[in-house]
Amino acid sequence: MSSATAPGADDIPAQLAEFARDYYHCADCSYCVDATWAERGLDHVCPTIMHHRPVVSWSGRGYLLAARAWFEGAAIDEGALAERVFACTGCGHCEAVCPIGLRPAQIGASLRAVLVARGHAPEPVAALRAAMRTHGNPYALSAASRVDWAAALAFADDEATLLYAPGCAAAWRAPGEAVAQVRVMQAAGERVAWRGAADRCCGGPLREAGCNDDAAQAEAALVRGLTTTRVVVGGLECAPGWRRAATGRAGVHTFGEWLREILAAGRLRIDVTAGLRVHAFDGCAARRPDEARVDDPLREILARCGITPVNDAHGSAHAVCCGAAGTMSAVAGESALRMAAARLVAPAQADVIVVGDPRCRAHLEDAARSAPSAPVLGLAEFLTTHTRIGAPT
């Protein structure tokens, strides 16, 4: 929508009109609240309902009903609505199970954007916005410390085959995974470039929080001076922003997507330790709403390495979010850790839990400090720790 026709901050019906079809087609089946279907591996849907507030208004259905009322001109307590819609991981599970294709997760994202524009973002979201503006990362850490994770690595100065963008979660909260990702790429013969102190956040945390204008500015900065035609991002949440920014300029892949292609092309040999019991952590990236959806080929990669996870893929499509995504961990940290702890119960019989997303990996490790489990490793950490990697014979 052009700036000339964009609705004002008070024009709520126009701001929420995109989802008018959804408001009047909901069948009130409550699949998006608490659906259970054992034969499909479906055991509840909404992590917020399960681990934060067991009330319908905190679910995807609740967001849809609130948006409909606001769309129709009802008086809304915007502070109370903000408390609900920002306590969402944005995992998209409510949309994945909707039998008629409604979009409650996208409605929740729209509500967050409207509330931010109207000055009703919760204090932790305002702090996130300030941290990004001041420090360039969601953790309010010194921008200079962004380079610390790479101190022991050597990068290509010229003729690079790809640019590596670790993402904030990998660079600060899972630095071992960022290092391992680079080492795996180099083992496959890639000449890996990195921007060092010029590396920047992709804006993903801002977009999840509804701060879309700030996110767009962060995305625009990503491609300034871009000299490679391939970009590999460390975090799954980084891919959507990079893809929006780099359209027509470079191909953007997650580390998992890159590794899947490399293994399919026979450019890397991976020998796995015999007898290792691996739990594949199924995340929610592949069912996030709309353009935030990102493929996570973790199970495909493990299969190509000859690994059969101890947990089968039966329930992977409906695994409940661990709480790392969205704004849940910022506005309700204890609830987010409960979500992660619940996901750590099942892998008790595994030797290692392997995670495809550094943000999930860091969050699960935080929860594991009080919820005993097998060691939690990122995919690249697992490969460099428990396998032998080399050129194909």
JOMO-V415622 format. One record per residue. N is the residue number from 0. RES is the residue in three letters. SS is DSSP state (~ for helix, > for strand, _ for the rest). PSI is psi in degrees with one decimal (none if undefined). Layout:
BEGIN
((N RES SS PSI) (N RES SS PSI))
END
This chain:
BEGIN
((0 MET _ 133.1) (1 SER _ 158.7) (2 SER _ -26.3) (3 ALA _ -26.2) (4 THR _ 1.8) (5 ALA _ 137.5) (6 PRO _ 149.8) (7 GLY _ 172.8) (8 ALA _ -24.5) (9 ASP _ -4.6) (10 ASP _ 71.1) (11 ILE ~ -46.0) (12 PRO ~ -40.4) (13 ALA ~ -36.8) (14 GLN ~ -28.9) (15 LEU ~ 6.3) (16 ALA ~ -25.3) (17 GLU ~ -27.5) (18 PHE ~ 20.7) (19 ALA ~ -39.3) (20 ARG ~ -42.6) (21 ASP ~ -40.7) (22 TYR ~ -34.4) (23 TYR _ 10.3) (24 HIS _ -5.2) (25 CYS _ 131.2) (26 ALA _ 5.5) (27 ASP _ 33.6) (28 CYS _ -18.0) (29 SER _ 16.4) (30 TYR ~ -37.3) (31 CYS ~ -0.9) (32 VAL ~ -54.8) (33 ASP ~ 34.2) (34 ALA _ 139.2) (35 THR > 128.7) (36 TRP > 92.1) (37 ALA ~ -39.5) (38 GLU ~ -20.9) (39 ARG ~ 7.3) (40 GLY _ 20.6) (41 LEU > 114.3) (42 ASP > 81.9) (43 HIS _ 165.9) (44 VAL _ -51.8) (45 CYS _ 115.9) (46 PRO ~ -28.9) (47 THR ~ -43.4) (48 ILE ~ -40.0) (49 MET ~ -36.4) (50 HIS ~ 0.4) (51 HIS _ -61.9) (52 ARG _ 111.6) (53 PRO _ 56.9) (54 VAL _ 136.6) (55 VAL ~ -35.0) (56 SER ~ -12.5) (57 TRP ~ 8.3) (58 SER _ 177.7) (59 GLY ~ -39.8) (60 ARG ~ -40.2) (61 GLY ~ -40.0) (62 TYR ~ -41.7) (63 LEU ~ -44.9) (64 LEU ~ -38.8) (65 ALA ~ -42.0) (66 ALA ~ -38.4) (67 ARG ~ -45.6) (68 ALA ~ -43.2) (69 TRP ~ -40.5) (70 PHE ~ -35.0) (71 GLU _ 0.1) (72 GLY _ 9.5) (73 ALA _ 150.9) (74 ALA _ 131.5) (75 ILE _ 133.7) (76 ASP _ 97.4) (77 GLU ~ -31.3) (78 GLY ~ -43.2) (79 ALA ~ -38.8) (80 LEU ~ -40.9) (81 ALA ~ -39.9) (82 GLU ~ -34.5) (83 ARG ~ -51.5) (84 VAL ~ -20.5) (85 PHE _ -10.0) (86 ALA _ 54.5) (87 CYS _ 138.2) (88 THR _ -12.8) (89 GLY _ 23.1) (90 CYS _ -23.2) (91 GLY _ 5.9) (92 HIS ~ -35.6) (93 CYS ~ -35.7) (94 GLU ~ -37.1) (95 ALA ~ -31.3) (96 VAL ~ -7.9) (97 CYS _ 121.7) (98 PRO _ -11.7) (99 ILE _ 16.3) (100 GLY _ 29.6) (101 LEU _ 169.6) (102 ARG _ 58.8) (103 PRO ~ -34.4) (104 ALA ~ -39.5) (105 GLN ~ -32.0) (106 ILE ~ -42.1) (107 GLY ~ -41.8) (108 ALA ~ -39.3) (109 SER ~ -41.5) (110 LEU ~ -40.3) (111 ARG ~ -42.8) (112 ALA ~ -41.7) (113 VAL ~ -43.9) (114 LEU ~ -37.1) (115 VAL ~ -45.8) (116 ALA ~ -27.5) (117 ARG _ 8.2) (118 GLY _ 25.5) (119 HIS _ 26.8) (120 ALA _ 136.0) (121 PRO _ 159.4) (122 GLU ~ -42.3) (123 PRO ~ -31.7) (124 VAL ~ -39.8) (125 ALA ~ -37.9) (126 ALA ~ -38.6) (127 LEU ~ -45.5) (128 ARG ~ -43.3) (129 ALA ~ -40.0) (130 ALA ~ -40.6) (131 MET ~ -40.2) (132 ARG ~ -34.4) (133 THR ~ -43.3) (134 HIS ~ -15.3) (135 GLY _ 17.6) (136 ASN _ 157.4) (137 PRO _ -5.8) (138 TYR _ 1.1) (139 ALA _ 32.8) (140 LEU _ 157.9) (141 SER _ 131.9) (142 ALA ~ -31.8) (143 ALA ~ -26.7) (144 SER ~ -3.7) (145 ARG ~ -23.3) (146 VAL ~ -9.1) (147 ASP ~ -37.5) (148 TRP ~ -27.5) (149 ALA ~ 13.3) (150 ALA _ -33.1) (151 ALA _ 6.5) (152 LEU _ 153.9) (153 ALA _ 134.3) (154 PHE _ 161.6) (155 ALA _ 130.4) (156 ASP _ -29.1) (157 ASP _ 168.1) (158 GLU _ 37.8) (159 ALA _ 144.2) (160 THR _ -17.8) (161 LEU > 157.7) (162 LEU > 129.9) (163 TYR > 127.4) (164 ALA > 99.8) (165 PRO _ -32.0) (166 GLY _ 157.0) (167 CYS ~ -41.5) (168 ALA ~ -43.6) (169 ALA ~ -42.1) (170 ALA ~ -36.9) (171 TRP ~ -41.6) (172 ARG ~ -19.2) (173 ALA _ 58.0) (174 PRO ~ -29.3) (175 GLY ~ -34.6) (176 GLU ~ -39.6) (177 ALA ~ -45.1) (178 VAL ~ -45.6) (179 ALA ~ -37.3) (180 GLN ~ -43.9) (181 VAL ~ -43.1) (182 ARG ~ -38.6) (183 VAL ~ -43.1) (184 MET ~ -40.7) (185 GLN ~ -34.1) (186 ALA ~ -26.1) (187 ALA _ 4.7) (188 GLY _ 7.2) (189 GLU _ 141.3) (190 ARG _ 103.7) (191 VAL > 125.3) (192 ALA > 154.3) (193 TRP _ 147.4) (194 ARG _ -5.8) (195 GLY ~ -130.1) (196 ALA ~ -17.7) (197 ALA ~ -2.8) (198 ASP _ 145.9) (199 ARG _ 155.0) (200 CYS _ 144.4) (201 CYS _ -10.5) (202 GLY _ 1.2) (203 GLY ~ -46.4) (204 PRO ~ -34.3) (205 LEU ~ -43.2) (206 ARG ~ -38.2) (207 GLU ~ -30.5) (208 ALA _ 1.0) (209 GLY _ 6.5) (210 CYS _ 67.3) (211 ASN ~ -35.3) (212 ASP ~ -44.1) (213 ASP ~ -40.6) (214 ALA ~ -40.7) (215 ALA ~ -37.1) (216 GLN ~ -41.0) (217 ALA ~ -40.1) (218 GLU ~ -40.7) (219 ALA ~ -31.7) (220 ALA ~ -17.9) (221 LEU ~ -37.7) (222 VAL _ 3.2) (223 ARG _ 122.8) (224 GLY _ 13.9) (225 LEU _ 125.7) (226 THR _ -5.1) (227 THR _ 159.8) (228 THR _ 1.7) (229 ARG > 137.0) (230 VAL > 132.1) (231 VAL > 123.3) (232 VAL > 144.2) (233 GLY _ -38.6) (234 GLY _ 140.8) (235 LEU ~ -32.4) (236 GLU ~ -13.8) (237 CYS ~ -24.1) (238 ALA ~ -45.3) (239 PRO ~ -44.7) (240 GLY ~ -43.8) (241 TRP ~ -40.0) (242 ARG ~ -38.4) (243 ARG ~ -42.6) (244 ALA ~ -37.0) (245 ALA ~ 6.7) (246 THR _ 124.8) (247 GLY _ -4.3) (248 ARG _ -34.3) (249 ALA _ 151.1) (250 GLY > 135.5) (251 VAL > 126.3) (252 HIS > 147.1) (253 THR > 165.1) (254 PHE ~ -41.5) (255 GLY ~ -41.3) (256 GLU ~ -41.2) (257 TRP ~ -46.6) (258 LEU ~ -38.3) (259 ARG ~ -44.3) (260 GLU ~ -41.4) (261 ILE ~ -44.9) (262 LEU ~ -38.7) (263 ALA ~ -31.7) (264 ALA _ -2.8) (265 GLY _ 27.5) (266 ARG _ 1.0) (267 LEU _ 138.2) (268 ARG > 131.0) (269 ILE > 118.1) (270 ASP > 122.5) (271 VAL > 144.5) (272 THR _ 127.9) (273 ALA _ 141.6) (274 GLY _ 3.6) (275 LEU _ 129.8) (276 ARG _ 113.6) (277 VAL > 130.3) (278 HIS > 119.9) (279 ALA > 118.1) (280 PHE > 114.6) (281 ASP _ 112.5) (282 GLY _ -172.6) (283 CYS _ 8.0) (284 ALA ~ -34.5) (285 ALA ~ -5.4) (286 ARG ~ 13.5) (287 ARG _ 156.6) (288 PRO _ 141.8) (289 ASP ~ -132.0) (290 GLU ~ -5.1) (291 ALA ~ -8.3) (292 ARG _ 133.5) (293 VAL _ 134.2) (294 ASP _ 140.3) (295 ASP _ 96.6) (296 PRO _ 30.7) (297 LEU ~ -50.7) (298 ARG ~ -37.1) (299 GLU ~ -41.5) (300 ILE ~ -44.7) (301 LEU ~ -40.0) (302 ALA ~ -41.1) (303 ARG ~ -24.7) (304 CYS _ 0.7) (305 GLY _ 22.1) (306 ILE _ 128.1) (307 THR _ 109.3) (308 PRO _ 151.5) (309 VAL _ -24.0) (310 ASN _ 122.2) (311 ASP _ 174.4) (312 ALA ~ 5.3) (313 HIS ~ -45.9) (314 GLY ~ 8.0) (315 SER ~ -33.9) (316 ALA ~ -21.3) (317 HIS ~ 19.6) (318 ALA _ 132.5) (319 VAL _ 141.7) (320 CYS _ 144.8) (321 CYS _ -4.3) (322 GLY _ -1.2) (323 ALA _ -27.4) (324 ALA _ 168.8) (325 GLY _ -152.0) (326 THR _ 4.8) (327 MET ~ -48.0) (328 SER ~ -24.8) (329 ALA ~ -42.4) (330 VAL ~ -20.0) (331 ALA _ 70.2) (332 GLY ~ -40.4) (333 GLU ~ -39.7) (334 SER ~ -39.7) (335 ALA ~ -38.2) (336 LEU ~ -32.9) (337 ARG ~ -38.5) (338 MET ~ -44.0) (339 ALA ~ -42.8) (340 ALA ~ -36.3) (341 ALA ~ -32.7) (342 ARG ~ -14.5) (343 LEU _ -6.8) (344 VAL _ -46.2) (345 ALA ~ -37.7) (346 PRO ~ 23.8) (347 ALA ~ -28.1) (348 GLN ~ 6.5) (349 ALA _ 155.3) (350 ASP _ -27.6) (351 VAL > 144.4) (352 ILE > 124.0) (353 VAL > 129.6) (354 VAL > 133.9) (355 GLY _ -13.9) (356 ASP _ 122.2) (357 PRO ~ -33.4) (358 ARG ~ -44.9) (359 CYS ~ -42.0) (360 ARG ~ -44.7) (361 ALA ~ -41.2) (362 HIS ~ -42.6) (363 LEU ~ -38.9) (364 GLU ~ -38.1) (365 ASP ~ -45.0) (366 ALA ~ -32.5) (367 ALA ~ -16.9) (368 ARG _ -27.1) (369 SER _ -0.3) (370 ALA _ 91.4) (371 PRO _ 135.3) (372 SER _ 176.9) (373 ALA _ 158.9) (374 PRO > 142.5) (375 VAL > 123.2) (376 LEU > 145.4) (377 GLY > 164.2) (378 LEU ~ -48.6) (379 ALA ~ -39.6) (380 GLU ~ -43.5) (381 PHE ~ -46.0) (382 LEU ~ -40.2) (383 THR ~ -15.0) (384 THR ~ -40.4) (385 HIS ~ 8.6) (386 THR > 170.9) (387 ARG > 126.1) (388 ILE > 134.6) (389 GLY > 177.2) (390 ALA _ 149.5) (391 PRO _ 143.9) (392 THR _ none))
END
